[in-house]
Amino acid sequence: MLPIRPRRPLTLRDVSEASGVSEMTVSRVLRNRGDVSAATREKVLTAAKALGYVPNKIAGGLASQRVNLVAVVIPSLSNLVFPDVLGGISAELDDTGLQPVIGVTNYSPAREEMVLYDMLSWRPSGVILAGLEHSRAARAMLQNSGIPVVEIMDVDGEGIDTLVGISHIRAGREMADRILAAGYRRIGFVGTHMPEDHRARKRLLGFEEGLAAAGIQLEAREYYQGGSSLLKGRELTERILTRAPDLDFLYFSNDMIGAGGLLHCIDRGYDIPGQLGLAGFNGVDLLDGLPMRLATTDARRVDVGRRAARLVSGKDRAPDDRIIALTPTFLPGDTIRAIAD
């Protein structure tokens, strides 16, 4: 087991050497003083961004210290997934003296850059952020922050420091295997078309790989943009079943639209799971209040938050490969046929 890898924090000297400008001038540019030419200012800002340099907002006497904050960067507060993650983080940090501070990116790489720049300027003790896909500038800032960086929710890709999460490709593939084993063959997909929802994209990739291994292809797809809701799930389900009425299974990219789809099918009198099976993803508490329990995959959200917090707080050490891959858990609920022994 290895500790989180420390890196030497970048200094004004690094920016000075990269830009060919004196440290004093670099300081004036980064403090937004007006007595610097536009050409010199551009040269300094370009070098700082390429290096991933973030100015230190802590007062001079504390410049070499860290504050007792952990930057937690997530894509959404409205998504039902992330409160559980935040709860796990908060629970593990409770006895450490560290406090989580939340930044929200709205699934925007440009906004993630801004959030990270502001948070890192206060020199937190660690960073926990959702996902593996970041802009070049964001990666540079994180790589040169000199603090523990834990990317969460996903392990399908290259990390900056340490990864904690599940394989979404595996989760999609295992759901395909479960659906096929239950005898379904005419399968449709309802999911997000948001280009920055990389985890949903990976699940669909794994799902289609699992179907293809059995010689099956998706017969219909219905995509949406924006946030998820029960109403949107109802509308999308009605749309795909009107267009492809012979489908015998619908796989939803998350539980929220899956729950809406289930309510639509119950209202329309479908025999579930005999005539039509349904499954979602995440295992959110919302499913407890439905007339039938939607089949889904538990993405281990609380565990992900806890394990990440234990790493940034120093309670745990990272494994040699810097990856903590948790096992997604299939929950059959009431909406998929039982598999005969």
Backbone hydrogen bonds, N-H to C=O, Kabsch-Sander energy under -0.5 kcal/mol:
donor,donor_aa,acceptor,acceptor_aa,energy
2,L,318,A,-4.5
10,L,144,N,-1.0
15,V,11,T,-1.5
16,S,12,L,-2.7
17,E,13,R,-2.8
18,A,14,D,-2.0
19,S,15,V,-2.1
20,G,16,S,-1.8
21,V,16,S,-1.2
26,V,22,S,-2.6
27,S,23,E,-2.5
28,R,24,M,-1.9
29,V,25,T,-2.4
30,L,26,V,-2.5
31,R,27,S,-1.5
32,N,29,V,-1.5
33,R,28,R,-3.0
36,V,34,G,-0.8
41,R,37,S,-2.6
42,E,38,A,-2.4
43,K,39,A,-2.0
44,V,40,T,-2.4
45,L,41,R,-2.7
46,T,42,E,-2.3
47,A,43,K,-1.9
48,A,44,V,-2.7
49,K,45,L,-2.3
50,A,46,T,-2.2
51,L,47,A,-2.1
52,G,48,A,-1.8
53,Y,48,A,-2.4
57,K,55,P,-0.6
57,K,121,S,-3.6
62,L,59,A,-2.4
63,A,60,G,-1.5
65,Q,62,L,-2.5
67,V,123,R,-2.2
69,L,67,V,-1.2
70,V,99,Q,-2.6
71,A,69,L,-0.5
71,A,126,G,-2.3
72,V,101,V,-3.0
73,V,71,A,-0.5
73,V,128,I,-2.8
74,I,72,V,-0.6
74,I,103,G,-2.6
82,F,79,N,-0.9
84,D,80,L,-0.5
84,D,81,V,-0.6
85,V,81,V,-1.0
86,L,82,F,-2.8
87,G,83,P,-2.2
88,G,84,D,-2.0
89,I,85,V,-2.2
90,S,86,L,-2.8
91,A,87,G,-2.2
92,E,88,G,-1.7
93,L,89,I,-1.9
94,D,90,S,-1.0
96,T,93,L,-2.1
97,G,93,L,-0.6
98,L,93,L,-0.6
99,Q,68,N,-2.2
101,V,70,V,-2.7
103,G,72,V,-2.7
105,T,74,I,-2.1
106,N,75,P,-1.0
108,S,105,T,-1.6
112,E,108,S,-2.3
113,E,109,P,-2.0
114,M,110,A,-1.7
115,V,111,R,-2.8
116,L,112,E,-2.8
117,Y,113,E,-2.5
118,D,114,M,-2.3
119,M,115,V,-2.6
120,L,116,L,-3.1
121,S,117,Y,-1.3
122,W,119,M,-1.3
123,R,120,L,-1.8
125,S,69,L,-3.1
126,G,69,L,-0.7
127,V,148,P,-2.4
128,I,71,A,-3.2
129,L,150,V,-2.2
130,A,73,V,-2.4
131,G,152,I,-2.8
134,H,132,L,-0.7
139,R,135,S,-2.5
140,A,136,R,-2.2
141,M,137,A,-2.2
142,L,138,A,-2.3
143,Q,139,R,-2.9
144,N,140,A,-1.5
145,S,142,L,-1.3
150,V,127,V,-2.8
151,E,149,V,-0.5
151,E,162,T,-2.5
152,I,129,L,-2.6
153,M,164,V,-1.5
155,V,166,I,-1.2
157,G,155,V,-1.4
162,T,149,V,-1.7
163,L,322,R,-2.7
164,V,151,E,-2.4
165,G,324,I,-2.1
168,H,166,I,-0.7
171,A,167,S,-2.1
172,G,168,H,-2.3
173,R,169,I,-2.3
174,E,170,R,-2.9
175,M,171,A,-1.9
176,A,172,G,-2.0
177,D,173,R,-2.1
178,R,174,E,-2.1
179,I,175,M,-2.4
180,L,176,A,-2.5
181,A,177,D,-2.4
182,A,178,R,-1.3
183,G,180,L,-1.8
184,Y,179,I,-1.7
187,I,185,R,-1.0
188,G,249,F,-2.7
189,F,220,A,-2.0
190,V,251,Y,-2.4
191,G,222,E,-2.3
193,H,224,Y,-3.4
197,D,194,M,-1.7
198,H,196,E,-1.7
201,R,197,D,-1.7
202,K,198,H,-2.2
203,R,199,R,-2.1
204,L,200,A,-2.1
205,L,201,R,-2.0
206,G,202,K,-2.5
207,F,203,R,-2.6
208,E,204,L,-2.7
209,E,205,L,-2.1
210,G,206,G,-2.3
211,L,207,F,-2.1
212,A,208,E,-2.7
213,A,209,E,-1.8
214,A,210,G,-0.5
214,A,211,L,-1.5
215,G,212,A,-1.9
216,I,211,L,-2.5
219,E,187,I,-2.9
220,A,187,I,-0.8
222,E,189,F,-2.1
224,Y,191,G,-1.5
233,G,229,S,-2.1
234,R,230,L,-2.3
235,E,231,L,-2.5
236,L,232,K,-2.7
237,T,233,G,-2.0
238,E,234,R,-2.4
239,R,235,E,-2.1
240,I,236,L,-2.5
241,L,237,T,-2.3
242,T,238,E,-1.7
243,R,239,R,-1.8
244,A,240,I,-2.4
247,L,244,A,-1.6
248,D,186,R,-3.0
249,F,186,R,-1.4
250,L,277,G,-2.2
251,Y,188,G,-2.5
252,F,250,L,-0.5
252,F,279,A,-3.0
253,S,190,V,-2.2
255,D,281,F,-1.7
258,G,254,N,-1.6
259,A,255,D,-2.9
260,G,256,M,-1.7
261,G,257,I,-2.4
262,L,258,G,-2.4
263,L,259,A,-2.3
264,H,260,G,-2.0
265,C,261,G,-2.3
266,I,262,L,-2.4
267,D,263,L,-2.3
268,R,264,H,-1.9
269,G,266,I,-1.3
270,Y,265,C,-2.4
272,I,270,Y,-0.9
275,Q,271,D,-1.9
276,L,271,D,-1.9
277,G,248,D,-2.4
278,L,335,T,-2.2
279,A,250,L,-1.8
280,G,295,A,-2.8
282,N,297,T,-2.4
287,L,284,V,-1.5
288,D,285,D,-2.1
289,G,286,L,-1.6
290,L,287,L,-1.3
294,L,292,M,-0.6
295,A,278,L,-0.7
296,T,331,L,-2.5
298,D,329,T,-3.4
299,A,282,N,-1.2
299,A,297,T,-0.6
304,V,300,R,-2.5
305,G,301,R,-2.3
306,R,302,V,-2.5
307,R,303,D,-2.9
308,A,304,V,-2.3
309,A,305,G,-2.2
310,R,306,R,-2.2
311,L,307,R,-1.4
312,V,308,A,-2.2
313,S,309,A,-2.0
314,G,310,R,-0.5
314,G,311,L,-0.8
315,K,310,R,-1.1
316,D,310,R,-2.2
318,A,2,L,-2.2
322,R,319,P,-1.9
324,I,163,L,-2.8
325,A,323,I,-0.7
326,L,165,G,-3.2
326,L,324,I,-0.7
329,T,298,D,-1.9
330,F,328,P,-0.5
331,L,296,T,-3.2
334,D,293,R,-3.7
335,T,293,R,-0.7
335,T,332,P,-0.8
340,A,338,A,-0.5
